């Protein structure tokens, strides 16, 4: 897609906190280096690459020679699904101490995700058989297990971001409350209206703990899979406020739009609907830069 000079200027320095580039067991359109190269078109300040299956920090270290020639920095992290041992503080420590910037709590292994997508319905077919089992964050008493607190301590130590993954809303609430008590300042709720099922009141509650609410261009892009009306996204921004909102792509998969093309289309749609330029930069650039640790405060 050809972007106008005006939209390129407005989106210059944007950040993508949700890029599904490869390598990955699921088919990908681009790898991490290609995602970074794509980001150069908008002068992206950073791309955070996510895998449901493994620690992406090691991917990036292996690609360092290719990445060194690209101006857009790429960062990794770890998702606490069963493939990495679930709520595994040792795996988290290695990821963060090797440069990771994010810890996603269970996604594919979360009970909420399993209920919404039994047998993996709605997701691509993996190139290899992927073992998976449910991961819970609670003990028999209903309280967060000790390993959750160990993980949060590591997040606080490193200044990384923590997300609620695809867990149900009450588990995310407990997680963010515990994170706030420990002094964690970078918290993110992914796609409230996909899998999570967080309504406006729940999002406001989570914002009260210091969390940001993330929405994905891949859902609102007319060339994406869901093709949701951007008016819904504008309504979310108005209800929660641009100061608490983050836009990310959730793209990189085979047969889906490139993240930058999707950013341009959705940003243009929001401007056409009346979103002001300052708010646009806040949700595409400023807030995600803080969450990725590129700025100390918003």
VENGIZI-V738770 format. One record per pair of residues at least 6 apart in sequence whose ideal C-beta (glycine too) atoms are under 6 Angstrom apart, sorted by the first residue. I is the first residue (numbers start at 1). J is the second residue. Records with the same first field share a line. If there is no record, write none. Layout:
I->J / J
This chain:
1->261 / 264
3->264
7->264 / 268
10->277
11->42 / 267 / 284
12->43
13->43 / 45 / 285
14->42 / 44 / 284 / 285
15->45 / 46 / 288 / 289 / 292
16->47 / 248 / 249 / 259
17->48 / 248 / 288
18->248 / 249 / 250
19->35 / 47 / 49 / 249 / 252 / 259
20->252 / 253
21->28 / 30 / 31 / 32 / 35 / 49 / 252
22->28 / 31
24->51
25->53 / 126 / 127 / 128 / 130
26->124 / 126
27->124 / 254
28->252 / 254
29->254
30->252
32->49 / 59 / 63 / 74
33->63 / 66 / 67
35->47
36->47 / 70 / 72 / 74
37->70
38->258 / 260
39->47 / 72
40->71 / 72
41->260
42->260
44->72
45->289
46->73 / 292 / 294
47->74
48->75 / 102 / 292
49->56 / 74 / 76
52->79 / 81 / 107 / 108
53->83
55->78 / 95
56->76
57->76 / 95 / 98 / 99 / 100
60->74 / 76
67->74
75->101
76->100
77->100 / 101 / 102
78->95 / 103
79->104 / 107
80->87 / 105 / 106
81->106 / 108 / 109
82->109 / 132 / 133 / 135
84->91
85->91
86->135
87->147 / 148
89->147 / 150 / 151
92->103 / 151 / 154
93->154
96->154 / 158 / 160
101->160 / 292 / 293
102->160 / 161
103->155 / 162
104->163 / 165
105->164 / 165 / 167
106->135 / 165
107->113 / 165 / 166
108->132
109->134 / 135
110->165 / 166 / 167
111->134
112->166 / 167 / 168
113->166 / 195
116->195
137->144 / 148 / 171
139->145
144->174 / 178
152->178 / 179 / 182
155->162 / 184
156->182 / 183 / 184
159->293
161->186 / 188 / 291
162->179 / 187
163->188 / 190
164->172 / 175 / 189
166->195
169->198 / 202
176->187 / 206 / 209 / 211
177->209
179->187
180->209 / 210
186->291
187->210 / 211
188->212 / 214 / 291
189->206 / 211 / 213
190->214
191->216
192->198 / 203 / 213
200->239
203->213 / 240
207->244
212->244 / 246 / 287
213->240 / 244 / 245
214->246 / 248
215->233 / 247
216->248 / 250
217->249 / 262 / 263 / 266
218->224 / 249 / 250 / 251 / 262
219->226 / 228
220->228 / 230 / 233 / 266
221->257 / 262 / 265 / 266
223->257
224->257
230->269
234->273
237->245
242->279 / 282 / 283
245->283
246->287 / 288
247->283 / 284
249->259 / 262
251->259 / 262
286->298
289->295
290->298
